[in-house]
Amino acid sequence: MAPQLVHEISQLVTAGNTEEEVYKIFEEKYGLRVRAVPKAEGFNLLVWVMPFVGLLVGVVVIFFVINRLKPDDLNQETERVHLEIDERYRKLIDRELER
């Protein structure tokens, strides 16, 4: 198939067609799959943009899920320990003041 396409391209170029005209003829004949990279316009632009949008949304979702799953018990435990220490010192101070 490839040698036939090369021959056809050679004929079109010899006939005086420009590169864009050759692409247009091949797109009409074989569809957009002729191009290695689709044009970035119309629906094809959406195909170019959506992977990046999906990646961004995925990162944001993962960030919120990780923050949501982080245990808040550490903060509560630390606060409880501080309150116990404060209470112990209060009792010591009260004992010292009673003397």
C-alpha positions in Angstrom: 0.0 0.0 0.0 2.8 2.5 0.9 4.5 2.3 -2.5 1.2 3.1 -4.2 0.7 6.1 -1.9 4.2 7.4 -2.5 3.6 7.1 -6.3 0.2 8.9 -5.9 1.9 11.7 -3.9 4.6 12.0 -6.6 2.0 12.3 -9.3 0.1 15.0 -7.4 3.3 17.0 -6.7 4.4 16.6 -10.3 1.0 17.9 -11.4 1.8 21.1 -9.4 -0.2 20.6 -6.2 1.1 22.2 -3.0 1.6 20.2 0.2 -1.6 21.5 1.7 -3.5 20.5 -1.5 -2.0 17.0 -1.4 -3.1 16.7 2.3 -6.6 17.9 1.4 -6.9 15.4 -1.4 -5.7 12.6 0.8 -8.0 13.6 3.7 -11.0 13.6 1.3 -10.0 10.2 0.0 -8.8 8.4 3.2 -10.1 10.5 6.1 -8.3 12.3 8.9 -6.3 9.2 9.7 -3.9 10.2 6.9 -2.4 12.8 9.1 0.0 11.6 11.8 -1.2 14.4 14.1 -4.8 15.6 13.8 -5.5 19.3 13.3 -6.1 21.2 16.5 -9.5 22.6 15.6 -13.1 21.7 16.2 -13.7 18.3 17.8 -10.0 17.4 17.4 -9.1 20.3 19.8 -11.3 18.7 22.4 -9.3 15.5 21.9 -6.1 17.4 22.5 -7.3 19.2 25.6 -9.3 16.5 27.5 -6.3 14.4 28.7 -4.8 17.5 30.4 -8.2 18.4 31.9 -8.7 14.9 33.1 -5.2 14.8 34.7 -5.9 18.1 36.5 -9.2 16.9 37.8 -7.6 13.6 38.9 -4.9 15.4 40.8 -7.5 17.7 42.6 -9.6 14.7 43.5 -6.7 12.8 44.9 -5.6 15.9 46.9 -9.0 16.2 48.5 -9.3 12.5 49.2 -5.9 12.4 50.9 -6.7 15.4 53.0 -10.1 14.0 54.0 -8.5 10.6 55.0 -5.8 12.2 57.1 -6.5 11.4 60.8 -7.5 14.3 63.0 -6.9 12.0 66.0 -3.3 13.2 66.2 -4.4 16.8 66.8 -7.0 15.7 69.4 -4.5 13.4 71.1 -1.9 16.2 71.3 -4.5 18.6 72.7 -5.6 16.0 75.4 -2.0 15.5 76.5 -1.5 19.2 76.8 -4.6 19.5 78.9 -3.4 16.7 81.2 -0.1 18.4 81.7 -1.8 21.7 82.4 -4.1 20.0 84.9 -1.1 18.4 86.7 0.7 21.7 87.0 -2.5 23.3 88.3 -2.7 20.7 91.0 1.0 21.3 91.9 0.5 25.0 92.0 -2.6 24.6 94.2 -0.7 22.4 96.6 2.2 24.9 96.8 -0.2 27.8 97.4 -2.0 25.9 100.2 1.3 25.6 102.2 
